[in-house]
Amino acid sequence: MNLKMSFRLVVVSLSLWSATTLSTPADWAKPASAQEAAAKNAGQDDLDKATELQLSVEQLEDVEKVIGLCESALSKGLDKDNTEFAEQLLVSSLWRHASQLSSAIFDAARPHARWQLIRRIVLNDCDKIIKVDDTFAEAYLLSAKLQGLPGGDRDDAVKRVNQALKLLDEDKQQRSAAMLLRARLQSKQEDQLADLAKAIELDPGNAEAWQTRAALRIVQGEWDKAVNDFEQLVKNDPENVAARQALAETLLNLEKYELAREQVNKAIELAPDAAVNYTLRARIHESEGNLDQALADLGEALRVDPSNIMALLSRAAIHMQNEGLKEARDDVNRALQVNPGLGRAILMRSIISAAEGRTSDAISDIQTLLRNDPNNVNLQVQLARYYIVDSRPRKAISVLDRLIERDKRIMDAYRTRADAYLNIGKHAEAVQDYNEALNLDPESRDILNNFAWVLATSPDDAVRDGKRSVELATKACELTKYKEPHILSTLGAGYAETGDFESAIKWSSKAVELGREQENPQLEQLEAEVESYKAGKPFREIQKVEEKAAPPRRVIET
């Protein structure tokens, strides 16, 4: 056989082999399908591992491993059925991971210290879920809640809630919860109220929606509507202690004391070991002037919870009203043992010290508070007042000068500086400050009275203005229903300055009469004013306080 013939035979043989072997499924197509299937399921091993691990998940780290294996399996490739299964497993694992992590923000007594990092992780989980399954409404809602927290994107949060609402078309309870969430994200109160109304319409049993709307109505000053919402909440759930407490609080603000007490009494029946019930009832008693009953309830609160700071400080405040300064100090000290740095307790201790004549201790406490909060306006004004009491009016003026220089809208700063100016005989400066204070608060009876008194009694002819003094004092009397002896005295002094001694005697005599009934400690001066007017002499007063030297620094012995 020559070479050409040999080549032809080879070609024929190959043709025959192709015609038979390549066209026979049993011998050729089967191996090709196996290779293709293997290529399509390159991620099968990872999916098997994820499935097996899913059955024994115990810790969050295990869930994260399942997520990683599912993502790897999908990345490598899976056939249609396995892809669907892997995606389902991935979504359920991501949701489990997101739910468990987010509980550290929403369900803990205090949010986790690194809650912002947790938020970023959970948001990433939710976005992954939505990418795989854009019908997963819960992922939209959870991510919306997270975006609604401080530092989040509230506009994005609203968009996510809106998307969830489209998906929850048939589920009224879930739609109600979503409407409540959107209400909390709205910036306008009318939009909040509209969403809350819809949430309640969808699910009348949504206690949070009722409570949120009631709280919003309180903010708006619609106390009666708030009461209606709380009453409906209690009607829906008669054993809801928190709802009864909130209703009682609202009724207390409306001065409906009997109705408020009924709610608290029911709350005590339901939760006899809740100290807050007794402190709330104590506030009702105190508002009615029943201080002994208030003290009894606060004692009961402390029996239930001996470390209850609210009860301790409330009882201290009542002791102060009763001039029981020792008892008040004991309660404040107990509160400070529970919380040594509690600002409210330290401030109350300073007030007690001032009432006991221990002004240096009072000043020291305010200075301690100011070291922690140096820009607190109220503390600075209080410090200035203590300096006045401590016969250091110029020191008070120095504090107030700096405060007014920073902010010229602080009424109390002008009023207190005016008092300090009076202490050093600077009546013109005092009048100027009283005028500024009155412009900022035209209805302040104290400013009206003090201003009127200076205008009537100043020895400085250029300062006195009897006509305006009468106008200011009359308004102060109207605000106090003519029941304050010292303000009636001021009205009398104003009339005396105008030369109307008949009216001066009339109002000053009424001041003396009320002063006797109330056992006013200034009764002697009130009587002296009447005698002055009977003699046809207007009253004059000049205060001159000699500036007291600052006390020496305390030396701590070691």
C-alpha positions as CSV (number, residue, x, y, z in Angstrom):
1,M,0.0,0.0,0.0
2,N,1.4,3.3,-1.0
3,L,1.5,6.4,1.1
4,K,-1.5,8.1,-0.5
5,M,-3.7,5.0,0.0
6,S,-2.7,4.8,3.7
7,F,-3.8,8.4,4.2
8,R,-7.2,7.7,2.6
9,L,-7.8,4.8,4.8
10,V,-7.1,6.8,7.9
11,V,-9.6,9.5,6.7
12,V,-12.2,6.9,6.1
13,S,-11.6,5.3,9.4
14,L,-12.0,8.6,11.2
15,S,-15.2,9.3,9.2
16,L,-16.6,5.9,10.2
17,W,-15.7,6.5,13.8
18,S,-17.4,9.9,13.8
19,A,-20.4,8.6,12.2
20,T,-20.9,5.9,14.7
21,T,-19.3,7.1,18.0
22,L,-20.2,10.8,18.0
23,S,-23.8,10.2,17.0
24,T,-24.4,7.6,19.7
25,P,-25.8,9.1,23.0
26,A,-25.0,6.1,25.0
27,D,-21.3,6.3,24.3
28,W,-20.6,10.1,23.9
29,A,-23.4,12.4,25.0
30,K,-23.4,11.1,28.6
31,P,-19.8,12.0,29.5
32,A,-20.4,15.5,28.1
33,S,-23.5,16.0,30.4
34,A,-21.6,15.0,33.5
35,Q,-18.9,17.5,32.8
36,E,-21.5,20.3,32.2
37,A,-23.3,19.4,35.4
38,A,-20.1,19.5,37.4
39,A,-19.3,22.9,35.9
40,K,-22.8,24.3,36.8
41,N,-22.6,23.0,40.4
42,A,-19.0,24.1,41.2
43,G,-20.4,25.6,44.5
44,Q,-22.1,22.4,45.6
45,D,-19.4,21.5,48.1
46,D,-19.7,24.8,49.9
47,L,-23.5,24.6,49.8
48,D,-23.4,21.1,51.4
49,K,-21.1,22.4,54.1
50,A,-23.5,25.4,54.7
51,T,-26.4,23.0,54.9
52,E,-24.7,20.7,57.4
53,L,-23.5,23.6,59.5
54,Q,-26.9,25.2,59.6
55,L,-28.3,22.1,61.4
56,S,-26.0,22.7,64.4
57,V,-25.7,26.5,64.6
58,E,-25.2,27.7,68.2
59,Q,-23.4,31.0,68.0
60,L,-23.4,34.1,65.9
61,E,-20.0,33.1,64.4
62,D,-21.7,29.9,63.1
63,V,-24.3,32.0,61.3
64,E,-21.6,34.1,59.8
65,K,-19.9,30.9,58.5
66,V,-23.1,29.7,56.9
67,I,-23.5,33.1,55.2
68,G,-20.0,33.0,53.9
69,L,-20.4,29.4,52.6
70,C,-23.7,30.3,50.8
71,E,-22.2,33.4,49.2
72,S,-19.2,31.3,48.1
73,A,-21.4,28.6,46.7
74,L,-23.5,31.1,44.7
75,S,-20.3,32.8,43.5
76,K,-18.8,29.5,42.2
77,G,-22.0,28.5,40.5
78,L,-25.0,26.3,41.2
79,D,-27.8,24.9,39.0
80,K,-31.3,26.4,39.2
81,D,-32.7,24.3,42.0
82,N,-29.5,24.6,44.1
83,T,-29.4,28.3,43.5
84,E,-32.9,28.8,44.8
85,F,-32.1,26.7,47.9
86,A,-28.8,28.6,48.5
87,E,-30.5,31.9,48.2
88,Q,-33.2,30.8,50.7
89,L,-30.6,29.6,53.1
90,L,-28.6,32.9,52.7
91,V,-31.6,35.1,53.3
92,S,-32.7,33.2,56.4
93,S,-29.2,33.3,57.8
94,L,-28.7,37.0,57.1
95,W,-32.0,37.7,58.8
96,R,-31.1,35.6,61.8
97,H,-27.8,37.5,62.0
98,A,-29.4,40.9,61.6
99,S,-32.2,40.2,64.1
100,Q,-29.7,38.9,66.7
101,L,-27.3,41.8,66.3
102,S,-30.1,44.5,66.3
103,S,-31.4,43.2,69.6
104,A,-28.3,44.7,71.2
105,I,-29.7,48.1,70.1
106,F,-33.4,47.8,70.4
107,D,-34.0,45.2,73.2
108,A,-31.2,45.9,75.7
109,A,-31.8,48.0,78.8
110,R,-29.0,50.2,77.4
111,P,-27.9,50.3,73.8
112,H,-24.6,48.6,73.1
113,A,-21.6,51.0,73.4
114,R,-20.7,50.2,69.8
115,W,-24.3,50.5,68.5
116,Q,-23.3,52.6,65.5
117,L,-20.9,49.9,64.3
118,I,-23.7,47.3,64.8
119,R,-26.1,49.5,62.8
120,R,-23.7,49.5,59.9
121,I,-23.4,45.7,60.0
122,V,-27.1,45.1,60.2
123,L,-27.8,47.6,57.4
124,N,-25.4,45.7,55.3
125,D,-27.2,42.4,56.1
126,C,-30.6,44.0,55.2
127,D,-29.3,45.3,51.9
128,K,-28.0,41.9,51.0
129,I,-31.3,40.3,51.8
130,I,-33.2,42.9,49.7
131,K,-30.7,42.3,46.8
132,V,-31.5,38.6,46.9
133,D,-35.2,38.9,47.8
134,D,-36.7,42.4,47.2
135,T,-40.1,41.2,48.6
136,F,-38.7,40.7,52.2
137,A,-40.7,43.4,53.9
138,E,-39.1,42.8,57.4
139,A,-35.7,43.8,56.0
140,Y,-37.0,47.1,54.8
141,L,-38.6,47.8,58.2
142,L,-35.6,46.8,60.3
143,S,-33.3,48.9,58.1
144,A,-35.7,51.8,58.4
145,K,-35.7,51.6,62.2
146,L,-31.9,51.7,62.1
147,Q,-31.8,54.7,59.7
148,G,-34.2,56.5,62.0
149,L,-31.7,56.5,64.9
150,P,-29.5,59.5,65.6
151,G,-27.0,60.0,62.7
152,G,-29.1,57.9,60.3
153,D,-30.7,58.9,57.0
154,R,-34.3,59.6,57.9
155,D,-35.3,60.2,54.3
156,D,-34.0,56.8,53.3
157,A,-35.8,55.4,56.3
158,V,-39.1,56.8,55.1
159,K,-38.5,55.3,51.6
160,R,-37.8,51.9,53.1
161,V,-41.0,52.0,55.1
162,N,-43.0,53.0,52.1
163,Q,-41.6,50.0,50.2
164,A,-42.5,47.7,53.0
165,L,-46.1,49.1,53.0
166,K,-46.4,48.2,49.3
167,L,-45.4,44.6,50.2
168,L,-47.7,44.4,53.3
169,D,-50.9,45.3,51.5
170,E,-53.0,42.4,53.0
171,D,-51.6,42.3,56.6
172,K,-53.3,44.9,58.7
173,Q,-51.3,44.4,61.9
174,Q,-48.0,44.6,60.1
175,R,-49.2,47.6,58.1
176,S,-50.2,49.3,61.4
177,A,-46.7,48.7,62.8
178,A,-45.2,50.1,59.7
179,M,-47.4,53.2,59.9
180,L,-46.4,53.7,63.5
181,L,-42.7,53.5,62.4
182,R,-43.3,56.0,59.6
183,A,-45.1,58.4,62.1
184,R,-42.0,58.4,64.3
185,L,-39.8,59.3,61.3
186,Q,-42.0,62.2,60.1
187,S,-40.7,65.7,60.7
188,K,-44.1,67.4,60.7
189,Q,-46.6,66.8,63.5
190,E,-49.6,66.8,61.2
191,D,-48.0,64.0,59.2
192,Q,-47.2,62.1,62.4
193,L,-50.8,62.4,63.5
194,A,-52.1,61.2,60.1
195,D,-49.9,58.2,60.2
196,L,-50.8,57.4,63.8
197,A,-54.5,57.7,63.0
198,K,-54.1,55.2,60.1
199,A,-52.1,52.9,62.4
200,I,-54.9,52.9,64.9
201,E,-57.5,52.4,62.2
202,L,-55.7,49.4,60.8
203,D,-55.1,47.8,64.2
204,P,-57.2,49.3,67.1
205,G,-55.2,47.0,69.4
206,N,-51.9,48.7,68.6
207,A,-51.0,50.0,72.1
208,E,-47.9,51.7,71.0
209,A,-49.8,53.8,68.4
210,W,-52.3,55.0,71.0
211,Q,-49.5,55.8,73.5
212,T,-47.4,57.6,70.9
213,R,-50.4,59.7,69.7
214,A,-51.2,60.6,73.3
215,A,-47.6,61.7,74.0
216,L,-47.7,63.8,70.8
217,R,-50.9,65.4,71.9
218,I,-49.3,66.3,75.2
219,V,-46.5,68.0,73.3
220,Q,-49.1,70.0,71.4
221,G,-50.8,70.9,74.7
222,E,-54.0,68.9,73.8
223,W,-54.3,67.3,77.2
224,D,-57.9,66.4,76.9
225,K,-57.3,64.5,73.6
226,A,-54.3,62.8,75.2
227,V,-56.6,61.6,78.1
228,N,-59.0,60.2,75.5
229,D,-56.2,58.2,73.9
230,F,-54.9,56.9,77.2
231,E,-58.4,56.0,78.3
232,Q,-58.9,54.0,75.1
233,L,-55.5,52.3,75.7
234,V,-56.6,51.3,79.2
235,K,-60.0,50.1,77.8
236,N,-58.2,47.9,75.3
237,D,-55.8,46.5,78.0
238,P,-57.2,47.0,81.5
239,E,-54.1,45.4,83.1
240,N,-51.6,47.8,81.3
241,V,-49.9,49.4,84.3
242,A,-47.8,51.8,82.2
243,A,-50.9,53.0,80.4
244,R,-52.7,53.7,83.7
245,Q,-49.6,55.5,85.0
246,A,-49.5,57.7,81.9
247,L,-53.2,58.4,82.2
248,A,-52.7,59.4,85.8
249,E,-49.8,61.7,84.9
250,T,-51.9,63.4,82.3
251,L,-54.9,63.9,84.6
252,L,-52.5,65.3,87.2
253,N,-51.3,67.9,84.8
254,L,-55.0,68.8,84.1
255,E,-55.4,69.1,88.0
256,K,-58.0,66.3,87.9
257,Y,-56.6,64.9,91.1
258,E,-59.4,62.5,92.0
259,L,-59.4,60.8,88.6
260,A,-55.7,60.6,88.6
261,R,-55.7,59.0,92.0
262,E,-58.2,56.4,90.8
263,Q,-55.8,55.3,88.0
264,V,-52.8,55.1,90.4
265,N,-54.8,53.1,92.9
266,K,-55.7,50.6,90.2
267,A,-52.0,50.5,89.1
268,I,-51.0,49.7,92.7
269,E,-53.6,46.9,92.8
270,L,-52.0,45.5,89.6
271,A,-48.4,46.1,90.6
272,P,-48.1,46.6,94.4
273,D,-44.3,46.3,94.3
274,A,-43.7,49.1,91.7
275,A,-42.2,52.1,93.5
276,V,-43.2,54.4,90.7
277,N,-46.9,54.0,91.6
278,Y,-46.3,55.3,95.1
279,T,-44.1,58.2,93.9
280,L,-46.8,59.2,91.4
281,R,-49.6,59.1,94.0
282,A,-47.3,61.1,96.3
283,R,-47.2,63.8,93.6
284,I,-50.9,63.9,93.5
285,H,-51.2,64.3,97.3
286,E,-48.5,67.0,97.2
287,S,-50.4,68.9,94.4
288,E,-53.5,68.9,96.7
289,G,-51.5,70.2,99.6
290,N,-51.7,66.8,101.5
291,L,-48.0,66.7,102.4
292,D,-48.4,64.1,105.2
293,Q,-50.1,61.6,102.8
294,A,-47.4,62.4,100.2
295,L,-44.7,61.6,102.7
296,A,-46.5,58.3,103.6
297,D,-46.5,57.2,100.0
298,L,-42.9,58.2,99.5
299,G,-42.1,56.1,102.5
300,E,-43.9,53.2,100.9
301,A,-42.0,53.6,97.7
302,L,-38.7,53.5,99.7
303,R,-39.9,50.4,101.5
304,V,-40.4,48.7,98.1
305,D,-37.1,50.2,96.7
306,P,-34.8,51.7,99.4
307,S,-32.5,53.1,96.7
308,N,-35.2,54.9,94.7
309,I,-33.6,58.2,93.9
310,M,-36.8,59.8,92.8
311,A,-38.6,59.0,96.0
312,L,-35.6,60.2,98.1
313,L,-35.4,63.5,96.4
314,S,-39.1,64.0,96.3
315,R,-39.3,63.4,100.1
316,A,-36.3,65.7,100.6
317,A,-38.2,68.5,98.7
318,I,-41.3,68.0,101.0
319,H,-39.1,68.1,104.1
320,M,-37.7,71.4,102.9
321,Q,-41.2,72.8,102.5
322,N,-41.9,71.7,106.1
323,E,-38.6,73.3,107.2
324,G,-37.3,69.9,108.0
325,L,-33.8,70.7,106.8
326,K,-32.1,67.8,108.7
327,E,-34.5,65.2,107.3
328,A,-34.1,66.7,103.8
329,R,-30.3,66.6,104.0
330,D,-30.5,62.9,105.2
331,D,-32.5,62.0,102.1
332,V,-30.2,63.9,99.7
333,N,-27.2,62.2,101.3
334,R,-28.8,58.8,100.8
335,A,-29.5,59.7,97.1
336,L,-25.8,60.7,96.7
337,Q,-24.7,57.4,98.2
338,V,-26.6,55.7,95.4
339,N,-25.4,58.1,92.7
340,P,-22.5,60.2,94.0
341,G,-22.4,62.6,91.0
342,L,-26.1,63.2,90.7
343,G,-26.4,66.9,89.7
344,R,-30.0,67.3,90.9
345,A,-29.0,66.0,94.4
346,I,-26.0,68.2,94.6
347,L,-28.1,71.2,93.6
348,M,-30.7,70.3,96.3
349,R,-27.9,70.0,98.8
350,S,-26.7,73.5,98.0
351,I,-30.2,74.8,98.5
352,I,-30.4,73.1,101.9
353,S,-27.0,74.5,102.9
354,A,-28.1,78.0,101.9
355,A,-31.3,77.7,104.0
356,E,-29.2,76.6,106.9
357,G,-27.0,79.7,106.5
358,R,-24.0,77.7,105.2
359,T,-23.7,79.8,102.1
360,S,-20.0,78.9,101.5
361,D,-21.0,75.2,101.3
362,A,-23.9,76.1,98.9
363,I,-21.4,78.0,96.7
364,S,-19.0,75.2,96.7
365,D,-21.6,72.7,95.5
366,I,-22.7,75.1,92.6
367,Q,-19.0,75.5,91.6
368,T,-18.7,71.7,91.6
369,L,-21.6,71.5,89.2
370,L,-20.2,74.2,87.0
371,R,-16.9,72.4,86.6
372,N,-18.8,69.7,84.9
373,D,-21.2,72.0,83.0
374,P,-19.4,75.4,82.7
375,N,-22.0,76.9,80.3
376,N,-25.1,76.1,82.3
377,V,-26.9,79.4,82.6
378,N,-29.2,78.4,85.5
379,L,-26.2,77.3,87.6
380,Q,-24.4,80.6,86.9
381,V,-27.4,82.6,87.9
382,Q,-27.8,80.5,91.1
383,L,-24.1,81.1,91.9
384,A,-24.7,84.8,91.6
385,R,-27.7,84.6,93.9
386,Y,-25.6,82.8,96.5
387,Y,-23.0,85.5,96.3
388,I,-25.7,88.1,97.0
389,V,-26.8,86.1,100.1
390,D,-23.2,85.8,101.1
391,S,-22.8,89.6,101.1
392,R,-20.7,89.6,98.0
393,P,-22.9,91.5,95.5
394,R,-20.0,92.7,93.4
395,K,-18.9,89.2,92.9
396,A,-22.4,88.4,91.8
397,I,-22.3,91.3,89.4
398,S,-19.0,90.1,87.9
399,V,-20.5,86.6,87.2
400,L,-23.6,88.1,85.6
401,D,-21.7,90.6,83.5
402,R,-20.0,87.8,81.8
403,L,-23.2,85.9,81.3
404,I,-25.1,88.9,79.8
405,E,-22.1,89.7,77.6
406,R,-22.5,86.2,76.0
407,D,-26.3,86.3,75.8
408,K,-28.5,89.4,76.2
409,R,-31.7,87.4,76.3
410,I,-31.4,85.9,79.8
411,M,-34.2,87.4,82.0
412,D,-32.9,85.9,85.2
413,A,-29.5,87.4,84.7
414,Y,-30.8,90.9,84.4
415,R,-33.2,90.5,87.3
416,T,-30.5,89.0,89.6
417,R,-28.0,91.7,88.6
418,A,-30.6,94.3,89.4
419,D,-31.0,92.8,92.9
420,A,-27.2,92.9,93.3
421,Y,-27.1,96.6,92.2
422,L,-29.7,97.4,94.9
423,N,-27.4,95.8,97.5
424,I,-24.7,98.4,96.7
425,G,-27.0,101.4,96.3
426,K,-26.8,101.6,92.5
427,H,-30.5,102.2,91.9
428,A,-30.2,103.7,88.4
429,E,-28.4,100.6,87.2
430,A,-30.9,98.4,89.0
431,V,-33.8,100.2,87.2
432,Q,-32.2,99.7,83.9
433,D,-31.8,95.9,84.5
434,Y,-35.3,95.5,85.8
435,N,-36.6,97.2,82.7
436,E,-34.6,94.8,80.5
437,A,-35.9,91.8,82.5
438,L,-39.5,93.0,82.2
439,N,-39.2,93.3,78.5
440,L,-38.1,89.7,78.4
441,D,-40.9,88.5,80.8
442,P,-43.7,91.1,81.1
443,E,-45.8,88.7,83.3
444,S,-43.3,88.1,86.1
445,R,-44.8,89.2,89.3
446,D,-41.4,89.3,91.1
447,I,-39.9,91.6,88.5
448,L,-43.0,93.8,88.5
449,N,-42.9,94.1,92.3
450,N,-39.2,94.7,92.7
451,F,-39.2,97.2,89.9
452,A,-42.2,99.1,91.3
453,W,-40.6,99.1,94.8
454,V,-37.4,100.8,93.5
455,L,-39.4,103.4,91.5
456,A,-41.4,104.2,94.6
457,T,-38.8,104.1,97.4
458,S,-35.4,105.0,95.9
459,P,-33.7,108.0,97.6
460,D,-32.5,109.0,94.2
461,D,-34.9,111.7,92.8
462,A,-33.9,110.9,89.2
463,V,-34.9,107.2,89.6
464,R,-38.3,107.5,91.3
465,D,-41.5,107.4,89.1
466,G,-44.6,107.0,91.2
467,K,-47.0,106.8,88.3
468,R,-45.2,103.9,86.7
469,S,-44.7,102.3,90.1
470,V,-48.4,102.1,90.7
471,E,-49.0,100.7,87.2
472,L,-46.4,97.9,87.7
473,A,-47.5,97.1,91.3
474,T,-51.2,97.0,90.3
475,K,-50.4,94.4,87.6
476,A,-48.4,92.4,90.1
477,C,-51.3,92.5,92.5
478,E,-53.7,91.3,89.8
479,L,-51.4,88.4,89.0
480,T,-51.4,87.4,92.6
481,K,-55.1,88.1,93.2
482,Y,-54.2,90.7,95.8
483,K,-53.1,88.0,98.3
484,E,-49.4,88.8,98.8
485,P,-48.7,91.2,101.6
486,H,-45.3,92.4,100.3
487,I,-46.9,93.2,96.8
488,L,-49.8,95.1,98.4
489,S,-47.1,97.0,100.4
490,T,-45.4,98.0,97.1
491,L,-48.7,99.3,95.7
492,G,-49.1,101.4,98.8
493,A,-45.5,102.8,98.4
494,G,-46.3,103.7,94.8
495,Y,-49.4,105.6,95.8
496,A,-47.4,107.4,98.5
497,E,-44.8,108.5,95.9
498,T,-47.6,110.0,93.8
499,G,-48.9,111.9,96.9
500,D,-52.1,109.8,97.2
501,F,-51.7,108.9,100.8
502,E,-55.3,107.8,101.3
503,S,-54.7,105.0,98.7
504,A,-51.3,104.4,100.2
505,I,-52.8,103.8,103.7
506,K,-55.6,101.7,102.3
507,W,-53.3,99.2,100.5
508,S,-50.6,99.2,103.2
509,S,-53.2,98.5,105.8
510,K,-54.4,95.5,103.8
511,A,-50.8,94.4,103.6
512,V,-50.5,94.5,107.4
513,E,-53.9,92.7,107.8
514,L,-52.8,89.8,105.5
515,G,-49.3,89.8,107.1
516,R,-50.8,89.1,110.5
517,E,-53.0,86.3,109.1
518,Q,-50.0,84.7,107.4
519,E,-47.6,85.4,110.2
520,N,-45.4,87.3,107.8
521,P,-41.8,87.9,109.2
522,Q,-41.8,91.4,107.7
523,L,-44.9,92.5,109.6
524,E,-42.9,95.1,111.6
525,Q,-41.8,96.9,108.5
526,L,-45.3,96.7,107.0
527,E,-46.6,98.5,110.1
528,A,-43.9,101.1,109.9
529,E,-44.8,101.9,106.3
530,V,-48.5,102.5,107.3
531,E,-47.3,104.9,110.0
532,S,-45.1,106.7,107.5
533,Y,-48.0,107.3,105.2
534,K,-50.3,108.4,108.0
535,A,-47.7,111.1,108.7
536,G,-47.8,112.1,105.1
537,K,-44.3,110.8,104.3
538,P,-43.5,108.5,101.4
539,F,-41.3,105.5,102.3
540,R,-37.6,105.5,101.3
541,E,-35.2,102.6,101.3
542,I,-31.5,102.4,100.6
543,Q,-29.5,99.1,100.8
544,K,-25.8,99.3,101.3
545,V,-24.0,96.0,101.8
546,E,-20.4,96.1,102.6
547,E,-18.6,93.6,100.3
548,K,-17.5,90.6,102.2
549,A,-14.1,89.2,101.6
550,A,-13.9,85.9,99.8
551,P,-13.4,83.0,102.2
552,P,-9.9,81.4,102.4
553,R,-9.3,78.3,100.3
554,R,-9.9,75.1,102.1
555,V,-6.7,73.3,103.0
556,I,-7.0,69.5,102.8
557,E,-4.8,67.9,105.4
558,T,-3.0,64.8,104.4
